[in-house]
Amino acid sequence: MITLSKINMSVKEINSLEKDFISYEAINPEFYERNESIYINQHKEMIDRLKKELEELKRDIKLVSSDIVNQIDSIYLSLDKYENTFDSLVFYIKVRGFKDYGLEGKMRNLIHKLEDKIYHADPVKVLTIRRYEKDYIIRKETVYAHKVRQFIIALQNEIANLPVTKETLIAEETLQNYFNTFIELVRTDEKIGFHNNSGLRRELTMISNSISSHIQQINKKIAREAAAANMGVKIGLFSIILLSVLLNIIAVYFVVRKLAQPIIKLSRSIHRVIEDNFEQGSQIEQIDTGDEIGMLSKDLNFMLEKVQERTAEVIQQKEETEHAYENIKLLSKIGQHITANLDLETTIQTVYKSVKTFMPVDAFGIGIYEAHAEQIRFRNFIENEEITPSLIVKIFQENHLAVRCTTLQDEILIDDFPQELRIHKYLQTLGKQIPESLIYLPLATMDKLIGVIAIHAFEKNAYEDYHLNILRNMAIYISNALENSNTYYQIEVQHKEIEKKNRNITNSLNYAKRIQHAVLPHAEQLNQSVNDYFILFKPRDIVSGDFYWFANMGHRTIIVAADCTGHGVPGAFMSMAGCAYLNQIVYLQGVTSPDKILYHLHQNIKKEFKQDNKENRDGMDLAICVVDKQQKVIEFAGAKNPLVYIQDGEIYEIEGDKMPVGGIIRGLERKYTKHTVSYASPNQSPSFFYMFSDGYPDQFGGEEGKKFMKKRLKELFLSITLEHQQMRKQKEILDITLKEWVGDTYDQVDDILVVGFKMIG
């Protein structure tokens, strides 16, 4: 029954392994990469072990019932079936896959391929299919599978109505492959079982319950056979006990007749001793029978004497222990008071009051070792309740007890100091009056010499080793308190210096911020050239390496969004230089083509920062838009940064050239590409244009702490243009989305700049 109980527990563990495999390994990409799992290995090992245990159980000679053997065979067959079913479950889970693997990975690749394919179908349907696909994968409910089928069919119909081109044929084929793969994934999920009440998972549960049922039946059979055997054993034992009782009664009768009187006498004597609580003087009466009872009375008397002696010793130890415990409690309390102080004078007063509770104290002082001055300074030395603010003992005074104690780290206890002076005439001590008894104890931490504590009494033999032990224990607290006081003083000084420096730095940065904002153009300049606009500008520090710049040159307006090397003060210097160079290039030189502006800006940075002769890589990534209201076009050029624009509900992106402005790229001539986009529209529908630095897409956040990414930012641009055409509202949504993405967990990692404007043709 014990063996079967263990087997039953093992079956439950195997069932738990199957659930852990589905809960953890089935959604672990490493499982699909290495094609092996610790849960599968443990599952196989436990099944094999259980089979061996069942074989050994069948061979047991005590299992004479064929009915029990048949039940064990049934369990064995159920284990085989459980193992085969689990292998099938693992197979179908591998076929189904997860994320980039199996059917789910194939679906992901197909839907990404479908998203990247350029055709004029409604992208909202693709996003809706993906949403219902994710809902199905998460919830395993067929209602979401029907939704996916419904929208796939709708999208197939829409593609079928488009003109037949190579792109639409590829899109149609990709969509059909995605649809077939999704149907296969749903069927595979049905085989696996959405929950424990369906598919292979339900079969595993049923097999596990069947094994438990067989074990319960075997246990009932064994229990019935054991109960029958147990009854026979009880009858035999009862007969033996009854016979033993009769024999004992006969023996006791004869023994009592001989031993009863001496034993009764001895028992009464022992009872009296117990009533007296084993007190001194109580004795057990001697029995002079010359037999074992007489020897027992003598031994009991001897034992009583030893008990009385040990009781006296225990009482004495108890009193000493209680006294020591009270002293320890008091020392601990005193130590807490001492170490709680961070002021040196307060610490000295606290130690003085504490020491007086343990021993006579007529003079008291704590000396602090000052290594830089080679001296020991006693602050507030107390003698006859009078305080001397400062006493100094130089280290070269070798005969002074404070110096000997400190430099040699030696404890000094003298109970007749005048006698010591007669022997050692040159000994020196503190105070005006020569003490009779004194203690000098060194103070130190693990790695540092602190000083010395000095205590005087004007009577002989005032101190014992007991007092020295107390001071040893207190010395630990005193040393730590003095170290803390010194550390606290140094920290306070450093803290004030740091606060002053930080205040000066912050004031300088705030002033630099005002200068930087004064250099940046007023955003109202854009009102003359664009229909609506917003500027989302969020420096990471007080000043920023990102900057924006505008210029109106007749019917042409130049709009710049730039990201300089670095952030904070270095980035701010670079941004101000960038503004100055742009003013010179546009206003003085009259350059208004975006590609030419980038070229001249690169040449200025290269020249002014002497990048031909130095390994200076400072520069900037930027996007430039030139609004030509006569031609109703936008001219764009970018140094690494793109332009994203939306027209008629479609989103487009123009990549900037893969080289920054400034910096060193050997063997590469800086030529930037100009792109032209028309915003003229017959139905006067607006076009939206966005330029941004890498601060927004590179910001960490979300539940998994990942980057926001440019793809998600583009999707956000598309959604806000569909819902809101007011640029002010778009800015609010961008700002709110960023704050929700960052939350309370993450800090801003870079300067953030997004410039958006609207043009109506």
Secondary structure, DSSP 8 states (H G I E B T S, - for coil): -HHHHHHHHHHHHHHHHHHHHHHTGGG-HHHHHHT--HHHHHHHHHHHHHHHHHHHHHH-TT---HHHHHHHHHHHHHHHHHHHHHHHHHHHHHHH--TTSHHHHHHHHHHHHHHHS--SS-HHHHHHHHHHHHHHHHH--HHHHHHHHHHHHHHHHHHHTS---HHHHHHHHHHHHHHHHHHHHHHHHHHH-SSTTSHHHHHHHHHHHHHHHHHHHHHHHHHHHHHHHHHHHHHHHHHHHHHHHHHHHHHHHHHHHHHHHHHHHHHHHHHHHHHTTT-TT--------SSHHHHHHHHHHHHHHHHHHHHHHHHHHHHHHHHHHHHHHHHHHHHHHHHT--SHHHHHHHHHHHHHTTS--SEEEEEEEEGGGTEEEEEEEEETTEEEEEEEEETT-TTBHHHHHHHHT--EEES-HHHHHHHSTT-B-SSSS--SEEEEEEEE-SS-EEEEEEEEESSTT---HHHHHHHHHHHHHHHHHHHHHHHHHHHHHHHHHHHHHHHHHHHHHHHHHHHHHHHS--GGGGGGT-SEEEEEEE-SSSS-SEEEEEEEETTEEEEEEEEESSSHHHHHHHHHHHHHHHHIIIIIT----HHHHHHHHHHHHHHHTTTTTS----EEEEEEEEEETTTTEEEEEEEB--EEEEETTEEEEE--BSS-EES--TT-------EEEE---TT--EEEEEEE-TTTTT-EETTTTEE--HHHHHHHHHHHHHH---HHHHHHHHHHHHHHHHTTT----S-EEEEEEEEE-
